[in-house]
Each structure stands twice: as structure tokens, then as C-alpha cells.
Amino acid sequence: MGHINLTSPKQRNIPTRKWQLLDFVSMVFFAVVILFFLLIFTPLGDSLAASGSQALIRSNTADPKQRHRLIALVEAGKHPQIESCPADTVDYMPCEDPTRNSQLSREMNFYRERHCPSPDETSLCLIPAPQGYHVPIQWPESLHKIWHENMPYNKIADRKGHQGWMKKDGPYFIFPGGGTMFPDGATQYIAKLKQYIPISGGVLRTALDMGCGVASFGGHLLEEGILTLSFAPRDSHKSQIQFALERGIPAFVLMLGTRRLPFPAASFDLMHCSRCLIPFTAYNATYFMEVDRLLRPGGYLVISGPPVQWPKQDKEWADLQAVARALCYELIVVDGNTVIWKKPIGDSCLQNQNELGLESCDESDDPSSAWYVKLKKCVSQTTVIREEIAVGTIPKWPQRLKQAPSRATLIKNGYDIFEADTRRWERRIFYYKNSLNLKIGTPAVRNVMDMNAFFGGFAAGLTSDPLWVMNVVADKKPSTLGVIYDRGLIGVYHDWCEPFSSYPRTYDFIHVVAIESLIKDPVTGKHRCNLVDVMVEMDRLLRPQGSVVIRDSPELLTKINRIADSVRWKSTIHNKEPESQGRDRILVATKPLWTLTSSSH
């Protein structure tokens, strides 16, 4: 009967006792061996490791009351320094956490979209740099090589090196400029597209590269004056967007799944997919209709790779052509496995040429509303200013930068406000560069973020510098992002009470005006979240030795200065430029390069 033994102790002999002890030791030994194999050679090990990392990152604030006390101490200047996160969190993205997302639905890739923890679930700690981290190589050299130790992940190089994506070369990763559909390099691929698309000359300015890999296509389009925002999800390659940003190429972690992409309607002059594997015709062509929402009238759609004349994908290719015909897209060319269409400028032709039963969206739908808005199985109707914002009608680059676009009228007195905002930022940037000794305009600053961009005046004043700006328009602010795109700039919608969809250490310079307005409810005026969390998130995004500029009231900057001490920034407060009105002061802070101590590991 199993291990039950009714023999008295006196009847047991010593050898039996020894065998029982050996049996127990053997059992423990074999259990340890089996557990070792499970952890090393099965997904269970990865899952447990990820869970352990999550437990660590949340451990110091697992109790919401403790977290709130910590925030109060930091705001009061009574907490000397926020702790560092564990060493294995160097690439932590709160809203793209595989451990959390793996529990979600696979339908339409819902689990690969952003899913953020609540503030009470997020630990208050500072993300460390990896061991051996170097200040990034400066642009334009960074387009071709970066430090290996800054992101020592060889997976893409091992898998895609033969396609020219990237290769390990001593202390560097090098980027020959290739891609799956253009292994000979993006430059030759772009030269092929030039035969059919007006890439040179300023006709095209904004582009979206979907499923971009390490963004070599967007990086090399910069030579043509085309500003490309490249996106890809966090996937099995893990760090493709991190590599793109380390190279100094505009990029964003994003998945085309169940929601609209966080951009306004008619934003991009060119949309590109090179083996992006987006099933454009699935779910009643929902994904193609999202592309149509974002593509400017008269703009170009380029798809290279499957299903375009691809083996065993005849039906998918036929369906793709049928959807394009239903939307009256003009077929420019089919060149091998590359197809190029041009979107019509006039009204939708669905009623005349609708072989697929596609429908127009209801008039109540705002095509530029896109923050956590579900994808719609209908064709978005561009506003009445359709022809004025069309490619070929809108001014060429760079003339379009300073001309008030039609979409500015969506705000009362929009044209006048636009002109005043442009002049204001010209004065401010002159002061930033000449009186505050900021590094903007030097090779030390490449990736820039404006957290409260409005009309993009800050970015517009920097276009002659060797940098690019991610213009962020808060979801609860007036929808001005369309104006930013009409100017030939790029940006996204976001809510700063949530983490941003980017890897740590991806921006050299972060700028924000009226930071408190980003977390206040526009109706009640109450805070929806707290400044400590926002500044910890800013620290996560900022590269070591990067800078922050915050413009706000003297009272608020005093509070922010205390928080800056707790996130280890070195900060000073300056007067505003003499010509400006108002009570603004300017806080300038620098993030030092710090490393984990041995006890932090």
C-alpha cells in the first residue's frame, strides 16, 4: 500500500533505512533534472522567467497605498531617489508586455496591440541601461552602424543577414540597407520606384512604412526629402523598432489589429508595405480600408511581396486587385512582385463600381478620430477639404511647412492662430539655441519628441537641423494632428496617462509645454494621473545624456524640479525669452549615464 509501513521500529534493519534514504535522494535528484530540462528546453522556462521579471518590476510598489505614499514623498521633495528597476528590464515596454498580452485573444492580432497596465500595477522605478552601454553613434553615421552593446540581440542579424538587413561586425551592428524584398539595398529599390512615383522634387513628403523591419527603406528615403514614419509590432525579432530608433530613423511600435492606427485621416502621401504580411483583404477588406483612411487623396500605395503575383496566392492577389478597383484606385504598374496604385482625388466611386459590397461610413463617423477607436468595416469619408489636401494640390515641400493648411480652420480663428504660433516658435527656438545652450542643431540630437505639439510649431522651427520630431497630440486636446501632417511633419495621438509605445532610451531630446494640461480632465480640471508617473515615463524614453525642456508656470516648475531630483536629472530653471508674454519659465534637465550597482542585479 504505497509507502505505508506498519512494521515497528525495532523490526526495521539499518540497510532498509539506508535504501529509503537513497531512494529519497534519488527522487529529488531526478526531479531536479526533469525541472532543469523543462526550464531550459520548453516554453515553460520562458514563461516562468517572464513572470519572474514581472514580479520583480512590480515588487517595490505592489501595495497601491505604498505607491501613493511614495509619489507623495517624491512630489514633496522628501524622497531622495527613485529606485532602479532590475537589470532584466532594460528593454521594458509597459504596454507591449508579452507576459500580459499572451493571455489575450489572437483574433485580428488583438494580443499584439498595446495593452497598458493601470498606474497602480506599474512599478515606480527607473529603467537601467544595459551593461556596456555607449552614448549612441551620431547621425548620419548611425544610419549605417550602431553599438552592439546598446542592444546585444543577434536574432535579426542571424536570420536576415543574407537579405542585407544587418550584420554583426566587431563592436558594431552594420546596416547594408537591404530588406527581404530588396536584398541589394533600399537605394536600388527606391530607384525602381522612382520610375513610377514622383519621389524627388517635394511632391511627396510624408510616408508610412508598414511592417518596416529595421526601417532601411524609411532611412534612405530621407535623402529624397521624404519623412517616413516606420512601424512594426514587438514580435519574435524583439527589437526591430529599437534598432530603427537607435539608427536615428523615425519609428514607432505599432500593430494593425483591431483598432485604427493612431493617425488622422489623409495623413500620408505614400504608404508602403514590403513583405509586411498584412492581410489587406481579410475581414471584408477592413485593413485595406484603414490604409485608405490614412492615405492622402492622390497619394500612392506600394505593396511589394505576397500576394502580388506570388506563388499559390492567386486568390489573395485577385481579391487585392478587386478591392483597389472598388475604391477606384488607379493601377500605375505591376512590376514583378511590386504593385503601385494611386488613390483618386475625387469623391468615392463605391456606388458605381462596388463589386465587393463595400459601404461608406456613416456621416457621424469622424475619420480622424483614432485613439482606441475600433476598425470599421466601411470606407471613411474624407472631409470637404479633400481636394485642397490632395497630393499634387497641397504645396510641395518645403513650401507647405509654413502655409496654413485648410485643416487649421477646424479651430476657431485657426489661420490667425497658426501664423502667431509659427512666429512664436521661431523666437523661442532662437532663444533655446543661443541663450540656453541646448544641443539641438548639433549632431548630439537626432531623435526629438514634442509631447504637446499643437500645430507643430516647435518641430517646424527645427527643420533645417539634422533631426526629426515625433509630434504628439494628446487625445483629450483639440485634434490638430492633421495640420501637422499637412505641414509635412509627422506625429501620433497619445494619452500621457499611459506609457508611450517605444523602447527605452530612444529619444535624445524631449520637449513639452504646459505639461500639467496633459494629465488634467478637460471638463472637471482634476488630475487623471500624476506627474511623477509621467516624468518616470519620460526618463524611460530618454537616452542617457539626453535633455528635457519643460515650459510652464514658476509654481509648477518648482514641483517638477523636486521630481527631477528623484529621477536623477540634473536640472536648472531659466527665464523665458524677453519678447514672450505670460509667466512661463523654462526647466532644462539632463539625464546622466548611470549604471546598476552590483546589489541591483
C-alpha positions, -999 to 999 in steps of 0.1 A, spaced: 0 0 0 23 27 -12 47 39 15 26 28 45 47 6 67 32 -9 99 65 -26 110 77 -14 143 110 5 145 126 -25 163 119 -47 133 135 -23 108 171 -31 100 197 -5 91 201 -14 54 164 -8 48 168 27 64 197 34 40 178 23 10 149 46 19 173 75 23 189 67 -11 155 64 -27 146 99 -14 178 114 -26 175 98 -60 139 110 -63 149 146 -55 179 143 -80 157 131 -108 131 158 -101 157 185 -103 170 171 -136 135 170 -150 127 205 -139 160 217 -154 151 203 -188 116 218 -186 130 252 -178 158 251 -205 141 233 -233 104 242 -232 82 273 -233 76 269 -196 110 282 -189 104 314 -209 70 318 -193 84 315 -158 113 338 -165 90 364 -179 67 361 -149 96 364 -125 107 396 -143 72 410 -139 71 402 -102 104 420 -98 94 451 -116 63 454 -95 76 443 -62 85 477 -48 50 491 -53 28 461 -51 7 478 -25 -13 508 -41 -12 526 -7 26 522 -6 28 535 -41 7 566 -34 28 573 -3 60 571 -24 45 595 -50 36 620 -23 71 619 -9 86 624 -43 63 654 -50 72 669 -17 109 665 -23 112 642 7 122 611 -12 159 613 -24 159 590 -53 135 566 -71 150 531 -72 164 515 -103 144 486 -120 160 452 -121 187 445 -147 165 423 -169 141 453 -176 165 472 -198 140 470 -228 108 470 -208 77 485 -226 47 485 -202 20 485 -229 37 458 -251 45 433 -223 44 397 -238 36 382 -205 4 401 -201 -5 401 -238 -1 364 -243 -32 359 -222 -54 379 -247 -73 369 -278 -54 361 -310 -84 373 -332 -72 400 -355 -39 401 -336 -56 418 -306 -29 404 -283 -1 422 -302 -17 456 -299 -9 479 -269 -25 469 -236 -14 490 -207 -13 482 -170 -32 505 -147 -9 530 -128 -13 510 -96 1 480 -114 31 499 -127 62 500 -106 79 533 -98 114 525 -108 139 538 -134 148 516 -163 186 510 -164 208 509 -194 224 476 -204 259 468 -192 284 483 -216 260 509 -229 276 537 -251 263 571 -260 248 563 -294 267 569 -326 257 602 -342 237 608 -374 243 603 -403 269 576 -394 243 559 -372 222 551 -404 249 525 -412 262 513 -378 253 513 -341 269 499 -310 263 462 -305 263 465 -267 235 491 -267 211 462 -278 231 430 -280 204 410 -298 217 389 -327 185 373 -338 177 396 -367 213 396 -379 214 358 -378 181 353 -396 181 383 -420 218 389 -426 217 372 -460 190 397 -470 211 427 -461 191 438 -431 220 439 -406 252 421 -396 274 419 -366 308 434 -372 331 436 -342 317 461 -316 290 472 -341 259 462 -359 262 474 -395 232 480 -418 239 474 -455 204 489 -463 188 457 -475 153 442 -469 136 409 -477 122 423 -510 153 444 -517 184 424 -506 206 445 -529 197 476 -508 170 502 -504 187 527 -527 183 504 -557 147 496 -547 139 533 -544 154 540 -578 130 514 -592 100 531 -576 112 564 -590 103 552 -624 66 553 -615 63 577 -585 74 614 -581 97 606 -552 120 635 -559 111 672 -561 89 677 -530 56 663 -543 57 636 -517 67 644 -481 51 621 -455 52 583 -458 42 554 -436 62 521 -439 41 493 -425 59 463 -410 92 480 -416 119 457 -403 148 478 -392 135 507 -413 162 509 -440 135 520 -466 125 550 -445 161 558 -436 171 560 -472 140 579 -483 153 608 -461 178 615 -488 149 624 -510 133 648 -485 106 623 -477 99 619 -439 88 583 -433 73 570 -401 81 533 -399 62 509 -377 63 472 -366 50 453 -336 71 439 -309 74 404 -323 98 374 -325 125 397 -337 121 416 -305 140 448 -312 135 458 -348 119 492 -339 146 497 -312 172 491 -339 155 517 -362 154 543 -335 190 537 -324 199 543 -361 181 577 -359 152 567 -381 116 578 -372 99 546 -359 71 535 -336 59 502 -320 25 495 -335 3 467 -347 -25 468 -373 -50 447 -354 -85 456 -341 -81 494 -338 -74 523 -361 -38 533 -362 -32 565 -341 -31 589 -370 -56 613 -385 -73 608 -419 -54 617 -451 -21 619 -433 4 602 -456 14 610 -492 29 575 -496 21 542 -479 44 513 -483 44 476 -475 74 454 -483 65 419 -473 47 433 -443 23 403 -444 -8 424 -436 -38 405 -449 -53 436 -466 -84 419 -479 -93 399 -447 -123 407 -426 -142 423 -455 -111 443 -465 -110 461 -432 -73 466 -433 -73 480 -468 -99 504 -457 -77 515 -429 -49 522 -454 -74 541 -475 -84 562 -444 -48 572 -439 -37 578 -475 -40 613 -488 -61 618 -519 -38 615 -549 -13 595 -527 5 563 -536 2 528 -522 31 504 -528 29 467 -519 59 445 -526 58 408 -519 29 385 -512 3 383 -525 15 403 -555 20 378 -583 31 354 -556 31 316 -560 0 298 -546 -16 332 -537 -37 337 -569 -69 342 -550 -54 367 -525 -39 387 -554 -72 387 -572 -90 399 -541 -65 426 -535 -70 439 -571 -107 438 -567 -107 459 -535 -85 485 -552 -109 486 -582 -139 490 -559 -122 521 -544 -113 534 -579 -76 533 -572 -56 538 -604 -32 509 -612 1 526 -620 22 494 -626 27 458 -616 65 453 -617 74 417 -607 62 413 -572 56 451 -567 23 468 -573 17 506 -572 -17 522 -570 -27 559 -569 -57 569 -547 -84 590 -565 -88 627 -556 -125 629 -563 -154 615 -544 -157 578 -537 -169 557 -565 -183 529 -544 -219 533 -557 -208 530 -593 -181 503 -591 -187 482 -560 -183 445 -568 -175 436 -532 -204 452 -514 -182 477 -496 -200 506 -479 -192 542 -469 -190 550 -433 -219 569 -417 -217 607 -417 -214 607 -379 -180 589 -382 -151 612 -376 -123 597 -399 -96 614 -378 -107 600 -345 -82 572 -339 -72 568 -302 -86 534 -292 -112 535 -319 -122 502 -334 -115 495 -370 -146 500 -391 -158 478 -420 -166 508 -441 -148 534 -462 -141 566 -443 -153 598 -459 -126 625 -461 -137 660 -451 -150 685 -476 -114 699 -480 -105 667 -498 -91 683 -529 -72 710 -510 -51 684 -491 -46 661 -521 -11 652 -534 -5 675 -563 -27 702 -549 -12 708 -515 20 729 -517 53 710 -523 78 705 -496 92 727 -481 67 754 -491 39 736 -473 57 739 -439 47 775 -433 15 778 -452 -16 775 -430 -35 744 -443 -72 742 -447 -75 719 -417 -63 747 -394 -99 761 -398 -112 732 -377 -102 755 -348 -118 789 -344 -96 817 -359 -73 788 -370 -54 807 -397 -45 836 -373 -35 812 -345 -14 792 -370 5 823 -381 10 835 -345 22 801 -334 47 799 -362 62 832 -353 63 824 -316 82 793 -321 108 809 -344 115 833 -315 116 806 -289 139 783 -308 163 811 -315 164 817 -277 168 780 -269 198 777 -292 215 810 -283 208 816 -246 201 782 -231 230 763 -248 208 734 -257 223 708 -280 195 710 -307 211 718 -340 242 698 -332 249 661 -341 243 651 -305 205 655 -310 188 633 -336 155 618 -322 133 645 -307 98 644 -291 73 672 -286 49 659 -260 23 686 -266 27 696 -302 -5 716 -311 2 729 -346 38 715 -347 54 749 -344 83 736 -324 91 710 -350 86 734 -379 113 757 -364 138 729 -364 135 715 -399 169 729 -410 186 709 -383 198 672 -387 170 658 -366 134 647 -367 105 653 -343 78 630 -331 49 654 -326 25 640 -300 -11 654 -298 -29 644 -266 -61 626 -272 -81 650 -250 -67 681 -267 -81 697 -299 -74 674 -329 -46 693 -346 -25 664 -358 -40 667 -393 -25 702 -396 9 688 -385 8 662 -414 -4 689 -439 27 708 -430 49 678 -439 57 667 -404 48 635 -386 33 625 -352 8 604 -333 -21 606 -309 -14 596 -273 -27 599 -238 1 607 -214 -16 589 -185 -3 558 -203 32 548 -213 43 556 -249 48 528 -274 85 529 -277 115 511 -263 136 527 -235 164 551 -244 150 561 -278 149 599 -277 178 624 -274 156 654 -265 121 657 -251 102 690 -251 68 698 -235 48 730 -229 21 730 -203 28 695 -190 1 696 -164 -26 702 -191 -18 667 -204 -30 650 -173 -60 672 -164 -95 663 -173 -107 690 -197 -141 691 -181 -135 687 -143 -100 700 -142 -90 672 -119 -58 652 -124 -64 619 -142 -29 606 -132 2 622 -116 33 640 -128 57 615 -111 45 587 -134 47 610 -164 83 620 -156 93 584 -149 80 576 -184 99 605 -199 130 591 -182 123 557 -197 122 572 -232 152 594 -228 187 584 -237 215 588 -212 230 623 -216 197 633 -233 179 666 -224 144 676 -214 129 711 -217 97 718 -199 79 752 -202 53 760 -175 44 783 -146 70 790 -119 49 772 -93 47 740 -113 83 741 -123 93 742 -86 73 710 -82 88 694 -113 123 704 -102 118 683 -70 106 653 -91 136 658 -114 159 653 -85 142 620 -77 146 607 -112 183 617 -111 181 645 -136 204 675 -133 181 704 -138 181 742 -138 153 768 -142 156 797 -166 137 828 -176 118 828 -208 128 848 -239 123 885 -233 98 891 -261 73 864 -249 42 872 -229 30 852 -199 46 838 -167 64 809 -183 97 797 -170 119 770 -186 133 740 -169 162 724 -186 173 689 -174 199 663 -184 197 626 -177 231 613 -166 245 580 -177 243 558 -146 247 520 -142 234 495 -118 254 487 -88 262 450 -81 235 449 -54 209 460 -80 213 429 -102 
